[in-house]
Amino acid sequence: MTKHYNPAAAPRPDQDTEAIKAAKIPLAWRDTCSHILVDLNKCRRDTWWNPNKCEHERHTFEECEYNAYLQRVEAKVQLEKHGK
C-alpha cells in the first residue's frame, strides 16, 4: 500500500505575515496552514462561496490542518518520551 502525500499541504512554520494580514485572516486561523487559507478564501470570495467550487483548495487546507495535527501529536509523544 502506498501512502499519498501532497507537498502543497505541508504545514509551514514560516509564514508571509503581510500577505496574511492583507487577506484579513482572523488571528484564530493564523497557524502553520494559513498560507493555504489565503488562496482558499480568495477562491471562495471569487465564486460567491459556491460549495462546488474550490474543492481542491479546501481539501489541501484540510489535509494541511491534519498534517499539522499529526506533527503536534508526534511532538507531544517525543516530549513525554524524552522530557520526563
Contacts in CASP RR format, 6 or more apart in sequence:
PFRMAT RR
TARGET T0000
AUTHOR 0000-0000-0000
METHOD contacts of the structure
MODEL  1
MTKHYNPAAAPRPDQDTEAIKAAKIPLAWRDTCSHILVDLNKCRRDTWWN
PNKCEHERHTFEECEYNAYLQRVEAKVQLEKHGK
6 60 0 8 1.000
6 63 0 8 1.000
8 36 0 8 1.000
8 60 0 8 1.000
9 36 0 8 1.000
9 60 0 8 1.000
9 61 0 8 1.000
9 63 0 8 1.000
9 64 0 8 1.000
9 67 0 8 1.000
10 64 0 8 1.000
10 67 0 8 1.000
11 31 0 8 1.000
11 32 0 8 1.000
11 33 0 8 1.000
11 64 0 8 1.000
11 67 0 8 1.000
11 68 0 8 1.000
11 71 0 8 1.000
12 32 0 8 1.000
12 33 0 8 1.000
12 35 0 8 1.000
13 32 0 8 1.000
15 30 0 8 1.000
15 32 0 8 1.000
15 34 0 8 1.000
15 35 0 8 1.000
16 35 0 8 1.000
19 35 0 8 1.000
19 38 0 8 1.000
20 30 0 8 1.000
20 34 0 8 1.000
20 35 0 8 1.000
20 38 0 8 1.000
23 37 0 8 1.000
23 38 0 8 1.000
23 41 0 8 1.000
23 42 0 8 1.000
25 34 0 8 1.000
25 37 0 8 1.000
25 38 0 8 1.000
25 41 0 8 1.000
29 37 0 8 1.000
31 68 0 8 1.000
32 64 0 8 1.000
32 68 0 8 1.000
33 61 0 8 1.000
33 64 0 8 1.000
33 65 0 8 1.000
33 68 0 8 1.000
36 57 0 8 1.000
36 60 0 8 1.000
36 61 0 8 1.000
36 64 0 8 1.000
37 61 0 8 1.000
39 57 0 8 1.000
40 54 0 8 1.000
40 57 0 8 1.000
40 58 0 8 1.000
40 60 0 8 1.000
40 61 0 8 1.000
43 53 0 8 1.000
43 54 0 8 1.000
43 57 0 8 1.000
44 53 0 8 1.000
44 54 0 8 1.000
47 53 0 8 1.000
47 54 0 8 1.000
END
